[in-house]
Amino acid sequence: MPSVPSPSYLLIEEYGPLALALRSALKKFAPGHGALTAKNLREARETILAQPPELIILDFDPPFPGTMAFLEEVRAACPETRVLVLSPGISREVMEERGARAGLHFLEKPFELMDFGTAVQAMLAPGSSRGTLAGLSIADVAMLGCVGGLTACFEIRAHPGGEGALHLAAGRIQHAA
């Protein structure tokens, strides 16, 4: 795998023409940053092991199976990495309420190109106060599950000895304890 300038970003996009369009926009909004691309989470894992990126841009439309486990793996390997999730179904108001320190950052699809550029620049800015995967929380997991329309049950374990559960059905929270 060729080495790219650091800091770098990794774009995870399975649809070739959209990946090409996003890469073109990223050249404008993140000049001088190394560009890595993966079509799926398997390729992304390999890329991250070879060269951990500063930012992951994840197109979550449609959701990738195994995304939650992938994010946990990346958090363990690269806790200071930031993640921008591109997904329909998330309003600007919800994002403002979550704040900049959230473990995952979302941009609602469809988006204006300038909004995409602004989000990427804010996350790649030196000394950015944007949250990283080290701060990944149950709120991030719930948000990702909701926007992805997931049906899942998550066991939650906190240190020391705390535990809970989150049940989602078609992206709607059915139970949380």
Salt bridges, closest charged atoms under 4 A:
GLU46 OE2 - ARG42 NH1 3.26
GLU54 OE2 - ARG82 NH1 3.99
ASP59 OD1 - LYS109 NZ 2.95
ASP61 OD2 - LYS109 NZ 3.51
GLU72 OE1 - ARG75 NH2 3.21
GLU73 OE1 - ARG45 NE 2.77
ASP115 OD2 - ARG92 NH2 3.26
ASP140 OD1 - ARG98 NH2 2.38
GLU155 OE1 - ARG157 NH2 2.64
